[in-house]
Amino acid sequence: APGVYQLASLLVELDASDEASRILCADALYQMGCVEEAHKLLLLALSKNPQRSPILARLALLQLKKGFLYDGNQLLKKVIKTGDTSCLLPIMDIFKDEDRKLMQTHCHFRALSLLTNKQEDAG
């Protein structure tokens, strides 16, 4: 991760508008345990492109990791509303095991809750 971070940082210096390099930088920071720095970098990337699913999904995980369930849910809703959920599977490979389980469990229970509420409303 440190080598990836150094390379991605160099790429960002060469082209400050390169979103992929910013995301790579944030992923490396996350892997190194620098969650706050990754969060700041993702927020900066999001300010330039507020509808990017890969950024929103990463931010959702960081919010869930901090215990901010409401914020995490709102970000996941935005990912779904963009219609581009294809980023979720590749991102799951980046997440650490405990965070992957956190995201999967959260999404599973949230989906069950939504289904239960719809069934109660219909019945």
HELIX and SHEET records of a PDB file:
HELIX    1   1 PRO A    2  LEU A   14  1                                  13    
HELIX    2   2 GLU A   19  GLN A   31  1                                  13    
HELIX    3   3 VAL A   35  LYS A   48  1                                  14    
HELIX    4   4 SER A   53  LYS A   66  1                                  14    
HELIX    5   5 LEU A   69  THR A   82  1                                  14    
HELIX    6   6 LEU A   88  ILE A   94  1                                   7    
HELIX    7   7 ASP A   97  ALA A  122  1                                  26    
END                                                                             
